[in-house]
Amino acid sequence: MRKIVLFFPLLMMLVLGGVFYLQLGKDAQYMPSALVGKAVPDFSLLSLQDDRVVTKHDLPSGPYLLNFWGTWCPACHVEHPFLMELAASGVTVVGVDYKDQKAQAEQWLQEKGNPYALVLMDEMGFLGVDLGVTGAPETFVVSRDGIVQYRHQGVINAQNWPEIRGYMK
């Protein structure tokens, strides 16, 4: 029995080594979304533009991007000019100001421009939790029938836009 106990650490190292080996070559940035293929969850948030209560029934009827951003997010500063280009080219983008202050968000959009057809205030992060947001920027492609088609973590730019655009049905 004592000899078996002595081999236990070796056995654990072999098991962990096997697990680590199986993870080699996988994309460490990719995190699947449990909501892909499902409807946008129900929510009630205030609109940044006019302080009215917005629900999922007020979202656009065509395909759109649901973009989580914040003034506190350095990557969101990088992404913003490309979102402006997308909006100018006719892509509908709904912004979710994530865990942010209203005055700062208003100032950001006034200074940088507003690419969003609608801006929702998710100050407490409830919609973000329901969608499984891990940080900003994070963008979901939503189809015309309100189904999440794709989740993109990180900055949207000219290099990854062709793949993301392919999910807009």
Steps between C-alpha positions, in 0.01 A plus 500: 500500500783738584657448156176605330497825699853573380389470135197725544690827422648341186155382392355851553780660297435259213127575504558878508763470229247318282238770556749776413616309191143473372462879529802577281412674176157615615406867479533630855301814415193314373213459743179351365174670586215301645263743328607440141189365331270639771297818533634815660392475865226722640620825654387845610764773472501876462585661168795738525343731241163566663481316836210282385476137603605269216424128477609240248181575304641848424812362331540535120305263277786431259834337573717710730807504718453518877822666618602518868736792568607735776687826533733322744600243235826574309415254222164674449690819411682301230179338368286815488623648169428172321149490650452851359598368155260206532212725599577737210488202262152403623575235763261530793685504832328500839735614775490382859690736728629237740564575869551869432373841607241679287679838492826342387322301228321809372827695487677209321232486227493878464879516453554184292171476313212259545496189279207351690139489385412454868712519816395302807634569850603178676649667807466194721601253228180293512459462123871428475466217752197359317698497174817364661710811433851460637621853425486783254499531212286202424258481209214268409353459152121480530281384211179666385301255713692591817724191513865536604704375204855572612704634791819697448728586791735790447534779249313487170728622221552474125683167536226312689197683357460271193452196725261686732302642204445145379278433803268795429198335342 
